[in-house]
Amino acid sequence: MRDALLWAQTIILFVTGVIVAWYTWETHKIRKDAAAQNKLIARQVELMHESLQFELTREQQASEPIFKWQGGGSNHASAINRFDRHCDFQNAGGAVTDLEVKTDGSFTASITPKDHLDETQKGTVNFSRYGVSTLSDVNFEIHYTTRLKKPSKKSFCPSQQS
């Protein structure tokens, strides 16, 4: 009887060892599968982030105006010794608001429209200066706010526009 119990104990111990080995193997496979899934999920998150960045960049670019210069003209008012120049443009980009022209301060400048420049809308930048008979190259910036509420600016030189 003792031999039978010893054999039963040995068989039970062997079966338990086989079950523990099988469970260990299955757990190892599950852990490997989970690691592979984690890598796939991390790659999906990375691709989603790249896609969102691309869409954000595209949206920001689409919200920027494109000033297409369409000529202009100039005039010297000799009676008051003032030189005036205007540069006409059309917006070929996104609509913007709060337009403002900034210069080095040696002449006055203005832009129309000021409040809102829609897509394809035309506008004018005006320059004037007293005490001169011509207006040399003057750099200026147009400051504006995009539809994404981002303040921005573009720099120009009038002689390059007309």
Secondary structure, DSSP 4 states (H G I P E B T S, - for coil): -HHHHHHHHHHHHHHHHHHHHHHHHHHHHHHHHHHHHHHHHHHHHHHHHHHHHHHHHHHHHHHS--EEEEEEEEEEETTTTEEEEEEEEEE-S--EEEEEEE--SSSEEEEES-SEE-TT-EEEEEEEEET-SS-----EEEEEEETTS-EEEEEE-HHHH-
